[in-house]
């Protein structure tokens, strides 16, 4: 339906800042489109909900003629002469104290933490029992250390007052943040603030290139490389040594950073200006920064920041936040794709150093011993001089909105530094970063399979100009609790590290029931008994676990933003569209769900205003029409490619909150469909075996393991799935069939689990404590799915969350039938991606977002790990061919059916 225009003579809605007096007679006249006003109000109200302005915002949106909000008169509205903000968007007032005025002028509490009288929705009903507790609770404090792996670090740096310190908007700067007062201080507050930051020349390392070259380990490596390249066999002549030294100097010239305190101050001032122009705020938790400060000043060891990677602005953002809090700027490991003229010099002077994507390989694919030695020596020297590091473990920006699995590269250098006693210890700090909207906007081009455009000075300049012309909403940076790397490594030596079982070993026996289940994983026994870091399999597994442990913590620390929730609701709750009022109700209810699971939100304020703010930022990905019914706005997602890819990117920002529950929901469907297909189970009573449900969920966890980090490496999939099932019982979504427990025997009604599913999917293991609550004596129990309409809708919502992934994987299983011979992986990925895009264009696909390039690559990787494809190298290209196990069509069909049973059609 087309939008209509109305002339409204109603009184002004009265959007006025309490520090700015405006007369209602100033209201502009003329006819304005309601849809345009909705867009304007979405930016004007929610994005500027600074806490003080929220006091005067109407509880119900009233479109039409209104006063011009002060934030529209001057971009980057700030509250003059106010104390440092703590809560809310800019944080001037605690969220639970925010009040709003309705059209009649009566006060009522905003629904951020208060109650509402609207009818229950699916999300609110799912945790109805928790409602009383939830409404009186404070924001959750995220990022605590793992109690199993780093118990000592968990008790350090933290005290009971830390969570209550609240939030702060980093880019809100006025005279109260300086040592000066008066009119001139207000005018020059940015300059004074930057000048008063503690940045000194002697805080940073200098002449690092010469120091590294003179190290005995580097000299030895240079001699060995010269010996290999010498024309005389077995002898290294001076000419060869000098040639290798010149190459080493060139490498260090590109690698080594040269920090300039003057440039850091200048950049700090520029970023204050820029960030205020295109971000509404950058929120941090003061308690988290307090722990980081203590670690920097009291622990007497280097800090290593390990953030998630979502945008190019991440590099500057973390340094800027630390600079504002007088914490020494870290040396940043950046990919050599950013080594471009002029820009590379700036990065070097701000602490950045460039590294190759593949640390050990040269352009021709050979091992580069010299480069590895120089990099390790450089990082060790930085750590010895108490310099901080910033490393992005994912290796590249996330194109899907999900946190990727970690890469061991530089992390292995840190671990080796401890193992050789070059460094006594270091503090590891996972960092979560959340954006309302990333400055890149989207990665639609790459998700369509187009090659990534190389960075250039011109592309950087265009990006800055584009940023200045747009608004990117709010940003949240969360610092997890620092932990000792040595403590983590020592704790791992004291307990068996679970051997990394391939998907082929774990999952294939489940898919192909004819396969034997007693397959012994090569190297499993050696890995289980080894505790020596010189043992390569043990070392690789330990570093991989550490990387995933850190990234899981960082991902759990990421706040959920308003755009994430709105995109998720539109794609997987109201895919056909919904009235604005209903969307606001579900938005409020989903906030409750997020908070109930101890995840934090990156926004506050009136839900209606925040929803409009999110709709504005999502732009053309959301369609808005004006219905004739009660003059209500109808909001629907754009389901065309590539708009749906963009919505999926932001929707994935909330996926980690519900991921395990979504896996349980899909496993419920799989168990039901298996019972109907096989005639096994208790369909007449409508019950499901809890043991079978958990094992099925664990198998789905393995299948989706390349989509991200599902659980901490110190936990088994069985354990986390069991806990998720218990939460379903607690919510009332699953009911214990107590009256049938005595009548139903697992041995009679269910297949013998230890015969049908391999041991890696089970809870019990050799390293497990004997007093575990999940001992062999515990009897299986049977569950029923609640018939409540709200619970059924909630389960359906959870199942839809995994719909795009499962559809991509099932389509990839179908496409295997087209494979006739050996083919390069690059070509196969292109053909599979084209197949998925064609399904979407012909409206065959249920989820158009299943055709993203990221899902295609992950599906191919999963099938390689599963043993569907055999991989070998040919002229540096990866070549795939079908494994003999899957040559029979029946086995390919079994793979397809295994995935299909999780999909709700």
N, C-alpha and C positions, 0 to 999 in steps of 0.2 A: 504494500500500500504506500502510496506516495505521501510524503510529508506535506502538511498543510500549514498555512500561515494564519496567525490570529492577531488581532489588535486587542490588547488587554488594558483596561483602565483600572484594574485592581490596585490596591495600595502596594507600595514598595515592599519587597521582602526584607529590606533592611539589613543587607550584608554590610556591616560596618565594623571597623576595627575599634576597640575601646579607646585606643590612643589617638584616634582621628575622628574629628567631628565632621559630619556631613549632613546637609539638610535634604529632606525628602523631596524638596522642590528641585533638586539638582538631577532628578531622574531623567534620563534621556527619553525622547519621544520618538515615535516612528514604529513601523511594523518590522518585526524580526521573526525569522523562522524559529519555530519551537525546537526543531532539530539542531539548528545552529546554537540556540541557547543551551541545549543539553550538552553539546560539545564544549561550549564556553564555560558553563557551570562546572563541568567535570574537571576542567583545568583550574578554574578560578576558586572553587570551594575546597575540594578535597585536598588538592595539592598544596594549598596555603593553609591547611588546617593546623595552625601553629600552636594551638592550645588556647591562646588568648582570643583569636578570631573565632574559635569554635564556640566560645561562650555566647556569641551573638548570631550563630548560624541557626536557621530554622530547622526544626526536626523533620519536617516534610518538605521536599523540594517543591518550590513554587516557581514555575517558569513564567517569564514575562518581563515587564519593565522593572528595573531595579537600579539601585544606586550602583555607581561604579566602585568596585571594591578597591581599596588602597593598593592591593598587590598589582592591580592593572595600571595604576598610575606610575608605579616605579617597579620595575622587574626585581625579583628577589626580595620581596617584602620581608623586613625584619622588624623586631620589636625594639624601639629605641629605649635606652636607659632602663633596661630590665636586667634582672639577675640572670646568670647562666641557665639556659633551659635544661630540663632534665627529662621530661616525659613528652609523649605525644609526638606529632610530626616534628615540630621544633622544640617540643618538650616544655613549654612554659608552665603547663598545669598537669598534674598527674591525671592519667587517663580516667581513673575511676571517679574523679571529681568533675569531669567535664559536664557542663550543663548547656542546654540549648533552649531557645525560645521558639514556641510555635507562633502561628500567625496572630493569635489572640494575645500573645505576650506572656502566657503562663509558662512556668519553668517545669522541666521534667528531666530526669537523668537520661543521658545518652545510653544507647544500648550496648556500648562497648563492653561494659562489665555488669550492667544492670539487667533487670528482667524485662521481658516484652510480653505483651498480651496476645500476640498473634498466634494463630493455630500452629501446632507442632509440625515440623517438617521432617524429612527423612533423616537428616543428619542429627537434628536435635533429639529425635526419638531414639536413635541408636545408642545414645549414652544418657538416657533420661535419668538413670539412677545417679549419675555423677553431677547432675545439674546444680544441686544446692552447693556442693563443695566447689564446683568450678567457678560459680559466680562470685565467691568470696575470696578466691585465691589471687595471688600476684602473678606477674609474668614469670614463666619458668626461667631458671638460670641454666644455660646450656654449656656444653663443652668440658664437663668435669673429666678428670683422668679415669682410665680404666682401673677398676678396683682389683682386677685379677692380674694384670700385667705390670702396673706401676702403683702399688698401694702406698708406698712411701711418698711419692710425688703428689698423690691425691690429698695427703694431709698437709703438705707444705703450701705456702703462699695463699692458702684459702682460709677464710674465717667466716663466721656467721653473718658479719655485716656486709660482706662483699656483694651478695645479690641485691641488697637494698640500696646500693649507690645509684642505681637508675641509669637512664640514657642521657646522652649529650649529643647535640648537633655540632659537628666539628666545624662546619663552615659558618656558624653563627658567631661572629666576632664583633665585639664593641669595646668601649673604653674600659669596662670592668675586667677585661682580659689582659689589660696592660697595667703598667705601674703609674700611669698618668691619668689625670682628670681634666675635665673642661672641654670647651668647644673645639679647640684644636685637636685634642686627643680623640674626640669623636670623629673628626674629619680624617685623621691619619691613623685610625685604629689598626688597619691592616698592616701599614708600614711599621708601626710600633710593635705590633704583635710579632711580626716576622723577625724584627731586629732583636727582640728579647729572647728568641729561641736559643737554646744551648747547642750551637754548632761551631766547633773549633777545628783548626787545621790539624792539631796533634791528636784528635780523636780517631783519625783514619790512617791507614797504612800508606807508605810511600816507597818508591823505588823497588816495587815488588818484582819487576822483571829481572833485575840484577840479582836480587836475593834468590829467586827461584833458579836461575841459571847456575848459580854458585853452589847449589845444594849437591851433596855427594851422590844422592840417588839419581838426580838428573844428569850429572856428569857421567855416571856409570851407564845410563841409558843411551846417552849420546855416543859413547865409545862403542857400545854394542851395535847400535844402528850403523855407525861408520864402518864397523867391521863387516857387516853384511853387505854394504854397498861398495866396499873397497875393491879396486881392480885386482889387488893381490890377495889371493885366498889366504885366510887365517891371519892377516895383518891389516891394521888400520893406519893408513898414512895421514899426515897432518892435513893434507888437502881435503880428504874425505871428512875428517873431524870438523874442519872449518866450515865445510859445506852444510853439515848437519847442524852446527851451531847457528849459522845464518838462518836456516829454516826454523830452528827453535825460537830465535828472536822474532821472526815474522809471526809465528803463532802467538807468542806472548804479547806482541804489539796489538793484535786483534783481541786477545783474551783479557788482558789485565785492565782493571778499572783504575781511574785516577780521579778521586773524589775532590770536588771543589766546594768548600763551605760557602763561598760567595754565590756560586751558581745554585746551590741548594736553597739559600735564602731567597734569591731572585725567583726561582721556580716556585717556592712556597707562596710568594706573593701573587705570582701569575695564576697559580692553581686556585688560590682563594677567589680571585676574580672570575676565573673561568667556571669553576664548580658552582659558584653562586649564580652564574648566568644560565647554566643548563641543568643543574640539579636543584630540587627543592630543598633537600637536606641530605647530609651524610651522617647517619646515626651510628654511635658506638656505645657499648656498655662501659660505664666508668669503672665498674668492679673488675671487668676483664682487663682493662688497661692498667689497673692498679696491680694486678698479678704480674703482668708483663714488666712493669716498672720495677717491681721487687726482684724479679728474676734477673733483670739487667743490672741492678745495683748491688744486690745482696748475695747472689749465687756465685759471682766471680767466675763465670764461664760464658762462652759465646752462645748467642741465641740463633736458632735456625727456624725461620718462618716458612711454613709449608701450606700455602693457600690453594683453594680451588681456583680454576682458571676459566673464566667466562668471557673476558673481554680484554682488549689491549690496554684499557685504562687501568687494569689491575696493577700493572707495574708501578704507575705513578700513585695510585690510590693508597696503597699500603705505606709507601715512603712518606706520603703527605700526612697520613694519620699519625705515624710515629713522630714525624717532625713537629707536629702541633703539640705533642705531649712530651717533648724533650727526651725522646728515646733515639739513640743513634741510628742513623739510616743504614739499612742493610745493603750488602753487595748482592745484586740481583742477577741470577743466571737467566740470560735471554737467548733465544734461538738466533742463529746467525742469519736468519731471514730478515732480521731487523737491522743488520749491519749495512746501512745505506748512508751515503754522504750526508754530512752535516748532522743528521739525526743520530748517527752512531757516536759522534763526538759528544753530543749532549748526554747520551745514555752513559757513556764512559765517565763523564764528569759528575753524574748523579749516582754512580755506584754500580752501574750495570757492566757485566762482562759477557761476551758472546761465546757460545759453545755450539758444537755441531749437533745435529739431530741424532746422529749415531756416533757415539763417542769413540768407538774403537775402529771405525772403518774409514778408509780413504775413498777418494772418488772412484777408484777401480775395484773397491770391495775388499781390499786386503786389510789386515789388522795394522793399525797405526800405533805402534808401541810408544813412539815419541810423544804423540799428542796425549795419550792417556797418562803418561808419566808427568808431563808438564801440568796437566789439569789437576791431577791429584796433589802434586807438590804445591801448586798455587793455592788450592783450597785449604790444604793443611797449614800453610803459612798464614792465611787469613784467620783461621781458627786459633792458631797460636797467639796471634796479636789481638785476640778477643774481638774480632770483627764479626758482625752479624751477617747471616746469609738469608736470602729469599729464593726458594726453589719451587718451581711448579711441577709437581710429580706427574701430572697428567700428560705433560710434554707439549700439549697444544690446547687451544681454546675448545671448550665443549661446543659442538655444533648442534647438539640435541637438547641442551638444557639440563641434561643429567650429568652427574659427576662420573667420569670415566675411571677405569681401573688404573692403578698406579704403575709407573715405569721405574725400574730399579736404578737406572743410570747413575745420577749424581748421589743418590742415597747410598749406593754401594761405596762410593768414595768416603762418605762420612763414617760408615761402619768400619771400613778399613783403617781409617785414622784412629779409631778407638782400639781396634784389635792390635795395631802395631804400637800402641801406647804413645803415639805422636801427640794425642790430645787426651787429657784426663777425662773430660766429660763435656757434654753440651746439652742445652735445653731445647727440646723440640716443641714448637708451638703451631698446631694446626689452626688454620684461619678460614672461616667461612665468609663468603661475599655474596650478597644478593642485590639485584637491581630490579627496580620497577620495569625498566627498559634498558637494554644494553646499548651502548653508543653505536655499535654496528647496526642496530635495529633488528636485523635478522641475518640468517645464513641461508636464505632461500636458494640463492644461486648454486651454492655448493651442495645443498640437499637435492637439487635437481640433477646433480652429477656433473656440473660444469667444473673445470679445473680451478683451483684456488688462484686468485690473482696475486702475483708477487708484490710485496710491499715496495714502495718507491717514495721519494721525497714529495712528488706530486700527489700521490695518494694520501700521504699524511696531511699535506696542506688542505686537500679537499675535505678530508675527514674533520679537521678542526673547523673549517668554515661551515660544514654541515651541522656540526654540533652546536655552534653558536646560534643557529637559526631554529633550533628545536628545543623542546623540553623533554627531559628523560626521567622526570619524577624523582623518586627517593632511592637512597642507597643505604644498605646496612652492612657493617663490617663487624664480625664476631671473632674474637680471639679465644680459642680454647685454652684450658689450663695447661701451662707448661709442664713437661715431664722430662725426667732424666733419661737420655738415650742409654747410658751405661746400665741404669736400673732395668730398663726394658730388656736389654741383651742378657743381663745376668738372670733375670726371671725366666727367660726362654731356655737358658741352659739348664735350669733346675727342673724343667718338665719336658716331656717329649713334644717335639714339634710335629703336628700332624703332617704326614707326607702328602705331597700334592698329587692326588690321584687324578688321572686324566678322565675326561668325560667318557672316553671309550671304555674305561674300566668301570666307572661308576654307573653310568646311565644305559649303556648299550645292552647289558643283560636284561634290564627292565623293558627296553623297547623290543628286543628280539628274545622272546622267552625261551627259544631253543638254545641260546648261547649258554655255556657253563657259567656258574656264578662263583666258582672258586679260582678265578684268574688271579695270579699273583703279580702285583705291580712291580716292575723291575726297579730295584734299588730301594724298595720300601723298608726292608729289614735294616739295611745299612743306615738309612736316614733316621729311622726310629731310635737306633742305638747311639748315633753319633751326637757329640756335643762340642765338637771342635770346629771353629770357624774356618780353619784351613781346609776342611772337607767341603769340596765345591757344591755338591747337591744340598747339603745342610745350609751352607751359606746363602745360596740362591733362594732357598725356600724361606729362610729367616728374613732376608731383605725384602722379599715379596710380601710377606706377612706384615712387616713393619710399614711398608708403603700403603698397603690396603687399610691397615689399622688407622694410620694418620688420616687418610682421605675419608674413611668412614666417619671419623670424629669430626672432621671439617665439614662434611656434608650434613651431618646431624646438627651442626651448629648454625647452618645457614637459615636465616629467618625466611618465613613465607611472606611474599609480597602480595599486594592487592591484585596485581595483574595475573599472578599465578592462580589465585583462587577463581577469579572471574573467567579466565581462559579455561580452567578445568571444568567449571560448572557448565559453561556453554558447550564444550565438546562432549562431555561424558555424563551430564545430568539433563541438559536441555538442548540437545543437538538440533532439534527442530525449532528452537526459539522459545522465548518466554517473556511474559510481561515484566516490566522493570520492577514493579513492587514485589513480585514473587522472587525475582532474582536477588533483590536486596535481602529478603527473608532467608533465602538459602545461603547467601553470602554470610550473613550473621551466624547462622547455624554451623556453617563449615568452619568459621573462626573458632567456635566452641570446640569442635572436633580436633582442630589443630592444637589448641591449648591443652585439651584433655590428654593428649599424647606427649606432653612436655616438649613441644616445639614452640618456638617463639614467632611472633608476628613482626613484620617490618613496617607496620602502620598502626595508626589509632585514629579515633574520631568517629563521627556519625557514619553508619554503614552506607546510607544513601549517597553521601558525598564521596566516600571512598570508592564506591562502585562506579560513579560517574567519572571520577579521576582515572580509574583503571580503563574504562571504556574509551576515554579520550586518548590514553597512551597506546591502546591496542589499535587505534586508527581504523584503517580500511579492512582490517581483519574481522571487524564487527559491523553488522548491518543494523540500522536503527530506522524503524518506521513508526508512524503515528497512527494508532487505531482510532476508530470512531467510538469505541466502547470506553466511556468514562475518560476520554482524552488520554488514554494510557499509552505509554511507549512500549513497543514490542522490540525486544533485543534478540538477535540471532547471530550465530557464527557464520562467517563466510567459509563454505566448504569446498571452495575451488582451490586448485593448486596455483600458486604456492601460498595463498593466504592461510590455508589450513595448516601448512608447515609451520608458519610463524606462531599460530595459536598453540600448536602442539609443543613448540619450544618453551613457551612460557608456562603452559600447563605442566610440563615436566618438573617445574620448580616446586611443585607440591607432591610429586609422586613419591618421594622418599618417606613422606609422612604415612602414607597408606600402603606402601609396597608389600609388606608382609601380609597385611590383611587382604590385599587384593589377590595375593598368591593363594591364601586359604580359600577365598571366595571361588576362584577358578578351580581349585582342587575339589571343592564341594560339588561343583558341576561335573567334574571328571569322575568322582566316585559314584554319583547318581547315574551318569550315563553308562559307566562300567557295570553297575548292578543290573540295569535294564538290558544291556547287551549280552552279558554273560549269564544272566539268571542267577548270579551269586549275590549273597547279601541278604538283606532283610527289608526289601522294598515293600513287602506287605505291611510291615510295621512302620515303615518310613524312617528307619534308623540307619545310621552310618557308623562304621567302626572308627573310633578315634585314632587307633593305631594306624589303620589304613589311610585315613585322611592325612595324618602327619607325614607318613612316608611318601604319599603322593605329592604333597606340598614340597617335601624335600627334593623330590625328583624335578619338580618345576623350578625350584631354586637353582639347581645345577644347570638346567636347560637355559635359564636366563642369566647365568653368571657373567656373561660378556656384556650385559647391558649396564653393569654397574656393580658396586659392592653392596651385597644384600645384608651381610652381617659382619661383625668383627671376626677376624681370623681366629681368635681364641675361643670362639663359639662354633658349635656344629649346627648345620642346617636343621637337624632334627630338634635341637634344643630351642632355637628361635621359633620354629614352626609350632612346637608344643606350647610355647608361651603365647603365641598369637591365637591358637585355638582356645586357650584358657581365657584370653581377653574376650573372645566371641561368646564364651559361656557367661562371663561376667556381664557383658552388655545385654545378655538375654537373646542374642541372635541364634545361638545354639543352646538347646535344652538337653539336659541329661535324662535319658530314658530310664529312670530308676526302676519303674515297675517291670521292665523287661530284662534287667540285668541278670536275674537268677535263672531266667528261662533260656537265655541265649548264650551259647558257649562259643567262644571264638574258634575253638578247634573244630567245631562242627559246621559253623555257618560261614567261616572265612577260610581262605587258603592259608597254608602255613607260611607266615611272613618270612621266616628265615630260609625258606626254599624258593620264594618267588622274587625277593628283592635283595640285592647284594648288601653286604655288611656296611659299606660306607654310608648308606642311607639310614642306618640304625643309630640308636642313641648310645648303646653300650660299646665301649672300646677298652683296650688294654690299659690306657693311661687314665681312665676315669676312676674317680674315688669309689671305694667299695660301698660307702654309705649314701650313695646317690638315691634321691627320691624315686628315680626311674629304674629301680632294680628289676630283675627278671621276674620277681615274685608279684610285681604289680599286675593286676588283671586289666585287660582291655575293657573299656566302657563304650557304650553306644550313645549316639547323639541324634537329636532331631533338630531340623531347621524350623525356626519360628515361623508360624503362618501369618504373623503380623504384616500388614501391608507395608508399613514403614520399614520394617526389617527386610522384607523382600526387595523393596526399592533400593535400600542401602547396599544389599548384596549385589544387585544388578549394577549399581554405580561402580562398585569395586571391580566387578568383572570387566566392565567397559574400560577401566584404566589400563588394563593389560591387553585390551583388544588389538590395538595397532601392532604391538610386538608379536603377539601370537599369530595374527593374520600374515605378517611378513614372513615369519618362520614357516608357517604352513604352506604359503605360496612358494617359498624357496624349496620346500620338500616336493611340491608338485613339479617344479621346474627341473628337478633332478632327472625326470623321465626324458628330458630333451638332450641330456648329455650323452654324446656318442663316443667321444674319445678325449685325448689329452687336449687341454686348452689352458692358456695363460690365465692366472687369477684375475688380472686386470680386465681382460676381455670377458671373462665369465661374469664378473661383477657388473660390467656394463650391460650385458645381455639380460641378466636377472633384473637389474634396475629398470630396463626398458619394459620388461614383462610386467613388472608391478605397476609402472606408470600407465601401461596400456589397459590393465584391469581397472584402474581408477577412471581413465577417460571413458571407458565403456560402461561405467557405473556397475561393474561387477564387484568391486571392492566394497566392503562394509565401511572401512575406515580409509579415507583417502590418505591420511598421514602415515599409513603403513608403507607407503612408497618412498619414504625418505632414504637418502643415500646412506645415512648412518645405520639404519636398520638392515639394509642390504649387506653392508660390510660385516656387521655383527653376526648376521645369520650365516654368512659364508665362513667366518671364523669359528663359529660354534660347530658347524658341520665338519670342519677340519679337525677340531678337537675331539669330536664324536667318532671320528674314524670313517665318516662317509666318504671323504676325499683323501687321497694320498697326495702329498706335496713333495716336489723336488725342484731344485734350481736348474735353470738352463739359461746361460748367458745373463746371469743376474736377475732373470725374471722367474717369478714363482709360477710353476706349472702344476695344474690340478688334473687328476684323473680319478675315476670312480673306483673305490675300494672293491675288491672281489666280493666282500660280504654283501654289498648292495647291488651287485649285478643282477641277482634274481629280483624280478618285479615285486614279488611278495614281501621282501624285506623293505623295499622302498615304500610300499604301501603301509607296512607296519609303522614306519617312521612318521608318515603323514597322519595316520590314525592316532598315534600317540600324542602328537601336537594338537590334532583336531579336537580331541576329547576335552581339552581345557577351554575351548572356545564356545561361547554362548552365541548361537546363531539367531 
